[in-house]
Amino acid sequence: MATTKRWFVIGISGATCSGKSTLAKKIYDNFPGSVMVQQDDYFLPVDDLRHVKVAELNHINWEVMTSLDMQKMHSDVLKILELHEKSTAHSSGRRLLILDGFLLFKHKAITDLCDRKYFLTLSEELCCERRTNRPYEPPDPPGYFEKVVWPEYINYKREITGDNELCATITFIDGSTDVEEIYETVSKEISQLLL
């Protein structure tokens, strides 16, 4: 796609509470002129009819693509690429677009825009511990992590690793590693690729 020539697009995905957004924000803060789009900003309203309910918990399944307006996210990403392409047509160098989302690589059109893809993994125990300590609105009902969050993540990871072509383009990172260490590794790679 011609609109990405002046852009370097990175996608950050993986387990809930694995440090995706923290990494994305650190990159955004340290690379002047970068732009960030977060999948969490595209959750559908609670009363949207497209939601899938988990009957036994009487709760919306927020861990699936039907809970998100991915068409809007894709459209917004394309607008950013096109708008900034025009405004930077006479400048040298590439700009950085950071895409962050727990199901980012399930959307092929967005995935295909990414020049680099990072996937943060986490053990079930640590993921559960971090998730329990984070406030959500609406809050997770009892059993939601075990019955929904973790199984959906495992399904997503299995889908990613089962697609050999896609998997070969992803760098997997242990999300239990110190965030500064992860940032240093990723930012060094990005800096080299932006040259």
N, C-alpha and C positions, 0 to 999 in steps of 0.2 A: 504494500500500500504506500503510495507516494507521500502521504501525510506524515509518515513516521520517519522520513529521512533525516529531519533535523531533531528528531527525538530519540532518546534511548529509554525504552519502556521496561520497567522491572515489575514483576508480579510476585507478591509475597502471600503465601497461603499456608494452610496447615491446621493443626489442632486448635480448638478453643483454648484460650489462656496460655498459648505456647510462646507468646512474645512477639507475634506478628505486628500488631499495631505499634508496640514500643519500638521495634526495629524500623518500621516504616517512618515513624515520627522522628527518630534520630537521624535517619537518612535525609528526610525533608528539612530538618533544622540545620543540617551541616552541608547541604549542597544548595547554595544560593540559586534562586531562580527555578528551583524544582517545583513540581505540582503534585499534589497527592489526592487520590480518589479512594474512598473507603467503602467497601461493600456494606458495612453496617449502616450506612446512611440510606440504604435502599430497602430496608425492611418495610413491608406493607403495613398499613394501619391494622390494629387489632380486629376491627369489624370487617375487614376485606374478605369477600366470599371465596377467594382463591386459597385461603389457608386450609391446611390439613390438620384435623384435630386428632389428638391421642385420646381415644375414648376412655380408656381405663384411668387416665389422669385428669380428664376433663380440662385439657390444656392444649394450646396450639403447638404444633411441631415447628419450632423456629429454626431447626437444623437442616432444613431441606430447601431446594431451589424455589418451591412454590411459596415460600415465605418472603421472597425478595422480588423486587421489580428490576430484573436483570436487563430488560429491554431499555429501560430508562438509564441504567448505569452505562450500558454499551453506547447509547446515544450521547450521553454526556461526555464520555471518554473521546468519542469521535469529534465532538464539537471542540473540545480542548485542543486536540491534535490539529484540527483544521484552523481554528482561530489563531493559535499561537504560531502555526506554520506561516500564516500570512504576516503576522506582526514581527516575526524574526527572519523574514525572507532575506534581509540584507545583512544579518549578523552572522558571525562565524561561530563555529562550535555547535554542539548538540545540547539540548535541554533534557532534563530528567523528569520522566513521569513515573510516579510510584503508585501502583495499584495494590490494595491490601484487602484481603477477604478470605474468610474461612472456607468458602466454596468456590473461590475465584476460578480454578482450573476446570470447573464443571461447565463453564460457558466457553465454548470453543472459539467464538469470534473474538472474545477478549483475550483468551489464552494465546491465540495466534498473533496478537499485537505485541506480546511480550518478547523482548530481546533476551532477557534473563529471567529465570523462574526459580524461586526459592520456596521450599516446603519445610515448615518447622514441625517436628514430631515431638511427642511427649508420651511418657508412660501413663497408664490409666490412673495409677495412684497419685502421681503428681498433678495430673490434669484435674482430677476430682478435688484434690486439696486446694488448688488455685481457684477453681470454679466456685467452690463453697465460700471462699473468702471474698468473692467479687459480687457486688450488688447488681441485680438485673431487674429491669422493669418491662413486663411483669416478672415477679420473682419465680425462680424454678420451684415447682412443687416437689414434695418428697418423692424420690424414685425417678425423677426426670433425667438425671445424669446417667444412671444405670440402664434405664429402659430406652432412652432416646439419644442423649448427647453422645455417649461413647459409641454405641452401635452405629450411629450415622457417620461418625468420624471414621470408624473402621471401614465402613462401606465406601466412603469417599477415597480413603487411602488405597484400598484394594483396587478401586476403579482406576486410580492414577497409576499405580505400579503394574496393573494388568495391561495397560496401554504402553507397549514397549517403545513406540515412537515418541510418545509424550514423555514417558519416564526418563528417557535418555537425555531430554533437554532440561531436566529439573535437578537442582542441587538440593539434596536433603540435609537438613541441619537439626541437630539435637537441641530441642528447645529448653532443656534443663541446663545447658551451658550458660555461663555468665553472659549477660546481655552485652556487656562492653566487648567481650571477646568475639561474640557473633558479629557485632557491628563493625569491629576492626577488620575482620575477615571480608565481610561483604563490601564495606566501603572501599577497601583497597582494590578489590576486583572491579567495582564500578568505576573508580577513578581511572584505572588502567584502560577500561573499555571506552570511556568517554574521550580519551586522548585522540 
